[in-house]
Amino acid sequence: MAATVSVPAAVGQVYNVAVGEQTTLTELHQLLSARLVARRTKLVVSPPTHRAFRGGDVRHSLADIGKSRGLLGYAPTHRLRDGLDVTADWYARSA
């Protein structure tokens, strides 16, 4: 969308492209382990290792997709879990 937009205010901008939902790294690890690895390979995934926070670590992050939505008309078509399933299926077919 950003590459083909013709609205002058939207050209040359930087956009967040995301789902607009917050996900922790632990949840992402679980989703990737369950949906991408466990279902499609025989690999065993180790549990995540948690360490103390360091200066500069981001504790909470949520991409603001308002600019993408407003200038490009972007709207997510999949939730994270569903998108990972679609992506994993595509990679499996393409391998």
N, C-alpha and C positions, 0 to 999 in steps of 0.2 A: 504494500500500500504506500509506504513512504517513498519507494523508488518511482512510482508512477503518478503520484499526486500532482495536480496542476494548480492547486490553490496557492497563490504566492506566499501567504503567511505560513504555510505548512512545509515549504521547500527548505532544505538545508537545516532542518531541526534534528534534535536528538530525541528519541522516543523510548519509553519503557514499553516493552511488549511482554505482558504477563497475564495471569489469570485474575489478579486483584484479590487473591486470598493469601493469608499468611500461612506458612509452613515452616516448621522447625527443621533443623538439620537431622535430628533424630527421626522425625516423621519421613523426611525424604529418604533417609537411609533405609527405613523399613519398607517404604513403597518400592524403591529400586530393588531391594533384596527380594521382596515377595513377588513383584510383578515382572521384573526383567530377568533376574538371575534364577530364582528357584523354579519358576514355571518353564523356563526355556533352556536351562542347562543343568548339569549335574554338579555344578560348583556349590560349595558350602560357603556361606558368607559369614564372616566373623562379626560379632557384635561391635558397635562403635566404641571407641575409647574416648572417654570424657576427661578433659584436663581443665585446669583452672583457667579462667578468663585472663587474657592479656590486654594490655593497654591497646586501644584501637580496635579491639574485637567488636563486632556489631552484635548486640544482644537480640534485637528485634528488627525485622525488616519487612516491609510490605511495599511492593512496587506501586506507585501511583500511576495508573493508566489513563488518568483524566485527559492529559494532553493528546495521547494517541486516539482516545475516543472522540475528543472534540474536533481535532484537526483532520484526522484520517477517517473517522467513522469506524474505528477498530472496536470490535466486540469479541471477547473470547468465545470460542465455539466448544471448548472442552474444559472440564475441570482437570486438575493436575493428574489425578489417578487415571482418568479416562485417556488423557493425552499420552501418558506413559504407556498404556496398553496399546494404543494405536501406533505409537512410535516403535515399540518393541516388535509388534507384528510386522511393520514395514521393514525393519532391519532383518528380521528372520526370513522374510520372503526375498530380500535383496542379497542375502549372503550367499 
